[in-house]
Amino acid sequence: MYKLIKPILFQYDPEKAHGMTIDALKFVQKHSKLLPVIEQLFHYEHTALHQEIHGIHFDNPIGLAAGFDKSCEVPKALEKAGFGAIELGGVTPKPQPGNPKPRMYRLVEDNALINRMGFNNLGMNKALSNLRKYIYQVPIGLNVGVNKFTDYESRYQDYIKVIDTFRNDVTFFTVNISSPNTKNLQSFHDKDEFSQLCSAIQSYKDSHNINVPIFIKLTSDLDLDSLGRMLDPIVETFDGIILANTTQKREQLHSDNQHETGGLSGRPLFERNLELISYAYKQTNGQFLIIGTGGIFNTSDVITMMRHGASLVQLYSALVFEGPGLTKKLNKNLAKYLKTEGYEHINDIIGLDV
């Protein structure tokens, strides 16, 4: 079905096509009798794919990456789309429109996207109101960002404001310091800035008795030495790491859109992010949660990332090019792979190639 729809969607501006998709999911969500139909189409169940991580049950390791549903508008519909977890957002304390349009581009020849959205969302209060309309059976994560015009010295407080607002309503948080589209955000990767952020997050956790896992999402543009320097404070402060978000590099691309500014996501990130994942797994002796993302398009990609140390993975760009049936296809093929290769459980392959 998606093969028929895709040429039509690709005639529209990517952000317009995304908006049409959100509208369709709103329709499904409003008419609750359609939700079981979506679940039947896209959900695949197998106990070999189940995991318990930080007290959270994941039906499968395939998660939806942040950026698809920025303001928690269609979480109930997404819940039925076969994902093991859904990460919503990024959400900021105040509403903001983001950067001027156009701000999203397809690189069809490269199976990639470029975006410079700029944390456009309806703000934490409206997003929370949207989220509270439903009860969920899958883990719901929230990607947390900062407002564009927040004072430089107060940026880390934006993270804490959103976490405090959603602390009783989500399964996990992701602190996003990786977006290239908000000025100075990636400076949190610098030693002193990162130390300040970690201290603020840890102080908040200690004073408010937070028991919801908090992950951190880093940029794909980190070199291994910089990642190594950050790992100790990450392990001390956070409960997991997402490797990695978009890149600003433009290497071996073919699309005419490659020169657009913003974060590049999709297939070109895979090998680089795999290197980061493998390095982090080795440096933490396989004892720290790693979530892999970037360029995952098929079952082999999932297996490779997990064998290099990822316990979970996340998708976004691949869904644009492959369609919503990808989740069921990946999970079904993962279960088949485990059986064929003689593994009893998905955990058995994590880190095998490191």
Disulfide bonds with the S-S distance in Angstrom:
none
